[in-house]
């Protein structure tokens, strides 16, 4: 989890930097144990033990205004459920 927190801090400190192929825009499903999603209203889902990392952009997309990190534990965060940066369950957005 600490590694992904550092990744989010890097994204927040360099929002104009070219995107890494591992960061998804707006919506992402965990693969290889994690999902890193960036956007105005980022959502992500995963399986038990997966890390979900969120970077919320401001309306211009030029600044990160909030980051969040969580682990799908089966209690607070359920598997195969979409979550937003507030870690509240969401309906899937098309």
N, C-alpha and C positions, 0 to 999 in steps of 0.2 A: 504494500500500500504506500509506503514511503516513497518508492520510486515513482509511482504515478502522481503523487502529490508534487514531487519535484518537476515532473513533466508538465503538470497544470501551471505551476509557477512560471516555468519557461515560456509556455504559450501566453500567459498573461503579461509577462514582461516584454514579449516580442510579438505583438498581435499582427504586425504587418509582414512578418517573415513568411516565406513560402511554406505551404502546408506539407506536412509529412503524410505519406500514403497510409499511415496507420490511424490517422485522425479522420473521423467521419463527420460529414456536414449534416447537422440537424437531427439525424436519427441513426442509431447503430446497434447492432446485436453483437454481444461478446463472442469473440473468436480467440482461440488459444488462451482463454482465461481472462480476457479483459475487453472492454470497449471504451474508447476515448471519443467523445462527441463534442463538437463545437457548433454553436449557432445561436440564434436569437431566442429559441425555446428548445434546447437540446433534450432529446429523449433517448433512453437506452434500456436494453433488457439483457438478461443473461441467465445462466444456470447457477446452482448452488456452488459457492466458492469463487465465482467470477467477480472481478473488480469492475465497477462502473465509475467512469471519470467524466465530469461535465465541465465545460467552459461556456458561460453565457456571454454573448456579445451584446454591446449596446445597439441601438437602432441603426447606427451608421455601419456597424460591423468592423469598426476600426479600433475598438477598445474592448477588453474583457472586463465586465463589471462584476462577475461572480464566478467562483469555482466551487465544485462539490465532489466528494469522493465517497463511495460506499461499497460494501461487499454484499453480494446476494447471500443471505444467511438462512433463508427459509422461514424466518420469524418476522423480522422487521421488513425485509425486502424478500419478496417471493420470487421463485424462478419463473421464467417465461412471462413476466409482467413488465409492461412498459413503465418507466419512472422518469420524472423530470428532475431538474436541478434541485427542487425542493424536497426530493425523495418521496413525493406522493405518487401513488399509482395513477397512471394515465391511460386513456384509451389510445389505441394505435392511431397515428395520423397517417393518412395516405400519402 
